[in-house]
Amino acid sequence: MDGAMTLAILAVFGVLSILLYALKGFIDQLPELFASIRRAWEAWQELKRARREAVQREGSQSHPSA
């Protein structure tokens, strides 16, 4: 019984160790993830701005000032 308890404790702490290692790896990747999200957002905003300007240019060309 004493040996089984020791093995159970070792197993629990082994699993905790692996979980902490995986969590640390995930947390280490968060800054790159946030930077990537920011770049995607900026690209999306730039695309929307370019489309809006193109529509405005088309509108001003179809209604020339007299």
FENJO-V757341 format. One record per pair of residues at least 24 apart in sequence whose C-alpha atoms are under 7 Angstrom apart, sorted by sequence separation. I is the first residue (numbers start at 1). J is the second residue. If there is no record, write none. Layout:
# FENJO-V757341
I | J
I | J
This chain:
# FENJO-V757341
none
